[in-house]
Amino acid sequence: MHTFLSNLTDLWRVTVAALVFGAGLPVVFALGIRYRAQLDDGATGSTRTVALTVSTVCFAVVMIAVVAGVLFIARGFLATRLGIHLLGA
């Protein structure tokens, strides 16, 4: 029974990670595109400022996640070949 509960706990963690990174990042990117489209449609005043800020933050979050993912995948290579130890390598 302990093994079953342990497996359910691990399954829950994997499911949450899949939802956040599998569906969450595309949603954040889509929000960035939507607010960027407001800028291209000629938004003015405070609407333009809000749209620019939200789109920039959305794109920055996506870029940080992508760079962190690439570094996480390449951490073994970076540690053995270049001597750069990142993310627990």
N, C-alpha and C positions, 0 to 999 in steps of 0.2 A: 504494500500500500504506500509505503514511503517513496518508493521509486516512481510510482504513478503520480503522486503529488509533486514530486520534484520535476518530472517531465512536464506536467501541466504548468508549473511555474516558469520553466524555460520556454515553453510554447507561448505563453502570454508575453514574455519579453520579446521574443522574435516577432510576434504579431504586431506589437506596438511599434517596434523599430521599422517593420515593413510598411506600416501605415504612415509613419512620420516621413521616412525617406523615400518610400515608393510612391505615395500619393501626396504627401505634404509638400515636398519641394516643387512638383509641377503646379500645384495650386498656388504657391507663393510666386512662382514665375509668371503664371497666368495673371495674377493680380498686378504684378509689375507691368506686364504688357497692357493691361486694361487702363491703368493710370497713365502710362506713357502715351496711350492713344488720346487721352484727354488733352495732353500737351500739344499733340499734332493737330488736334481739331481746333486749336486757337483759344484755349482757356486763358483767362486773364485774372489778375488780382490774386486774392487769397486762394482761389481754386487752383491756379497755376502753381503756387508755392506748395500747397498740400499734395498735388499730383506729382510734382517733381520729387518731393521728399519721400513719399510712399513708394514711388517706383524705384528710386535710388536705394532705399532700404531693402526692398524686395530683391533687387538684383544683387546687392551686396551679400545678403543671407544665402542666396543660391550659390554665388561664387565661393564663399567661404566653405560651404558644405561640399562643393565639388573638389576644391583644393584639399580639404581635410580628408576626403575619401580617397583621393589619389595618393596622398602621402601615407595613409593607413595601409593601402594595398602595397605600396612600394617600400614600406619601412624595412623589410628584410633586406632588399637589394641595397637600399641606402646605407644600412648598417654594415653589411659585409663588404661592399665594393668601395664605398666612399668614406666610411667611418662616421657617418652622420646618424646619430641615435635619436629618433623621433618616436613619439607615441608608444613608448614602452618597448622598443626593439632592443 
